[in-house]
Amino acid sequence: MEILVCVKRVPDTAENEIAVGKDGTDIVRDDLVYSVNEWDNYAVEEAIQIRDKVGGSVTVVSVGDDDAEEIVRREMAMGADTGVIMKDAAFEGSDGLGTAKILAKCVSMGKYDLVLTGAMADDGAGQVGGMLAALLDWPYASVVNKVEAGSGKLTVGREIEGGNQEMNEIDLPCVLSIQTGINEPRYVGIRGIRKVASVEIPCHGKDACGLDASAVGAAGAKVKRLAYFVPALGAGAEMIEGSAEEQADKLIELLKAKGGIK
């Protein structure tokens, strides 16, 4: 099975103190530590496990600049077979649809049976996987937390409301967005990093994949971010002291006073 996994380079929230810039148009990016998007890392691990069971290969692709090479190589060190970078000045400022258009061109340049994305990335929109599937006219399943490969089909489990599990059969080729917790991503060691350090990673721009510059990037973006801000802090929590009975009585009084109960 030929699998393509879409990965993104994002600020590592475990390593950074994220702050909004003075003009409110972006976060402060000076000296930020970056890493692969967490959801994408689970998608790569799932792709590797599927390949190891049924055969084939795993390719990782990232839309970005020169810095995207860092995470593509990391995922190759993790076990992906090859990597691709979609890089062009015209791609900068793409919204979700623009990114999906770029990735769709990458898919069309290969022969893939399955495309995996993370359920969401740093902006939290969770839209690229669905848009990519629509552009390809492939079936799609979101927030997938279980995958079983069959003959020309997959059985996939989806996380739905209330902690319930939904099972579906989906035809190949298809697009799946992977939820965290589906597996345990493997450790990337120094030996793996050294092994892929000199591997050539092809880069494709708008001309190579036949994209009109006006359809992607800031020029083609239909959604534009206006501002970042930190919500104002509300009143602090009120701590209730006393025994369990006293706490219960005080809680009932407070709820009555605030109109929560009558």
FENZIHU-V244651 format. One record per backbone hydrogen bond with DSSP energy under -0.5 kcal/mol. NH is the residue of the N-H (numbers start at 1). CO is the residue of the C=O. If there is no record, write none. Layout:
# FENZIHU-V244651
nh=NH co=CO
nh=NH co=CO
This chain:
# FENZIHU-V244651
nh=3 co=1
nh=3 co=57
nh=4 co=114
nh=5 co=59
nh=6 co=116
nh=7 co=61
nh=10 co=8
nh=10 co=35
nh=12 co=33
nh=13 co=11
nh=15 co=12
nh=16 co=12
nh=18 co=16
nh=21 co=26
nh=24 co=21
nh=28 co=19
nh=29 co=27
nh=32 co=29
nh=35 co=10
nh=37 co=8
nh=41 co=37
nh=42 co=38
nh=43 co=39
nh=44 co=40
nh=45 co=41
nh=46 co=42
nh=47 co=43
nh=48 co=44
nh=49 co=45
nh=50 co=46
nh=51 co=47
nh=52 co=48
nh=53 co=49
nh=54 co=50
nh=55 co=51
nh=57 co=1
nh=59 co=3
nh=60 co=82
nh=61 co=5
nh=62 co=84
nh=64 co=62
nh=64 co=86
nh=68 co=65
nh=69 co=66
nh=70 co=67
nh=71 co=67
nh=72 co=68
nh=73 co=69
nh=74 co=70
nh=75 co=71
nh=76 co=72
nh=77 co=73
nh=78 co=74
nh=79 co=75
nh=80 co=75
nh=81 co=58
nh=82 co=58
nh=84 co=60
nh=85 co=202
nh=86 co=62
nh=87 co=85
nh=87 co=204
nh=91 co=88
nh=92 co=89
nh=94 co=91
nh=99 co=95
nh=100 co=96
nh=101 co=97
nh=102 co=98
nh=103 co=99
nh=104 co=100
nh=105 co=101
nh=106 co=102
nh=107 co=103
nh=108 co=104
nh=109 co=105
nh=109 co=106
nh=110 co=107
nh=113 co=2
nh=114 co=2
nh=115 co=174
nh=116 co=4
nh=117 co=176
nh=119 co=178
nh=124 co=121
nh=131 co=127
nh=132 co=128
nh=133 co=129
nh=134 co=130
nh=135 co=131
nh=136 co=132
nh=137 co=133
nh=138 co=133
nh=139 co=173
nh=141 co=175
nh=144 co=177
nh=145 co=157
nh=146 co=157
nh=148 co=155
nh=150 co=153
nh=152 co=150
nh=154 co=170
nh=155 co=148
nh=156 co=154
nh=156 co=168
nh=157 co=146
nh=158 co=166
nh=159 co=143
nh=160 co=158
nh=160 co=164
nh=163 co=160
nh=164 co=160
nh=164 co=161
nh=166 co=158
nh=168 co=156
nh=170 co=154
nh=172 co=152
nh=173 co=113
nh=174 co=113
nh=175 co=139
nh=176 co=115
nh=177 co=141
nh=178 co=117
nh=178 co=176
nh=179 co=144
nh=182 co=179
nh=185 co=183
nh=189 co=187
nh=193 co=189
nh=194 co=190
nh=195 co=191
nh=196 co=192
nh=197 co=193
nh=197 co=194
nh=199 co=196
nh=202 co=83
nh=202 co=200
nh=204 co=85
nh=209 co=205
nh=210 co=206
nh=210 co=207
nh=211 co=206
nh=215 co=212
nh=216 co=213
nh=218 co=92
nh=220 co=216
nh=220 co=217
nh=221 co=217
nh=228 co=24
nh=231 co=229
nh=239 co=237
nh=241 co=239
nh=247 co=243
nh=248 co=244
nh=249 co=245
nh=250 co=246
nh=251 co=247
nh=252 co=248
nh=253 co=249
nh=254 co=250
nh=255 co=251
nh=256 co=252
nh=257 co=253
nh=258 co=254
nh=259 co=256
nh=260 co=255
nh=261 co=255
